[in-house]
Amino acid sequence: MTWMPIEWARRVTPADDIPTWLQVSGTVLRAVFIACLIVIVLRVSMPQNETILTAYDTPGDLLRIALGLAVCGWTAMQLFRAPKDAHGQRTFLYFGLAAVPFALLCLVFIW
């Protein structure tokens, strides 16, 4: 087995050392992506008929609404759990640059 340096994994950059542009851009892209995800899940979990009152007609629609609301609740909780180090902010910056346009495109076509 070879030795692998893992000191970089143990180093955590404090929140005070994160550049402002990285913190703001990572947070904004993360919030936009999660908001799009919530709207997409809500739209997909709605019953096939026009009104929400017809969800009680079939158990499948009622289950779809319940699961959709549970996923939206969990996703909304993730919206308020921000990453605390620079690595997390950088990850959401890179992920957001790729995922936000795709999420917005899906939101437009699903609606």
Residue, then its C-alpha position, 0 to 999 in steps of 0.5 A: m500500500t502506498w503512502m498518500p498525503i492527506e494533509w490537504a483534506r484535514r485543512v479546513t479554511p475558516a469562514d473568515d478566509i473565504p473570498t467575498w466573491l466566492q462566497v456570494s457567487g457560490t451562495v447565489l448559484r446554490a440558492v437558484f439551483i435549489a429554488c428551481l429544483i423545488v419548483i420542478v418537484l412541485r410541478v411534477s408532483m401535482p395531480q394530473n387534473e387541473t385542481i388539487l382537490t381531485a387528488y383524493d380521487t386516486p391514491g396514486d395522486l395523493l401519494r405523489i403529492a405527499l412524496g413531492l411535499a416531503v422532497c420539497g421540505w427536505t430540499a428547502m431545509q438544504l437551502f438554509r444549510a450553507p457550506k462552511d468552508a472554501h472547498g464547499q463554496r468552490t464546489f457549489l460555484y462549479f456545480g452551479l455554473a453547470a447545473v443552473p442553466f440546465a435547471l432553468l431550461c428544465l423549468v421552462f420546458i416542464w412548465 
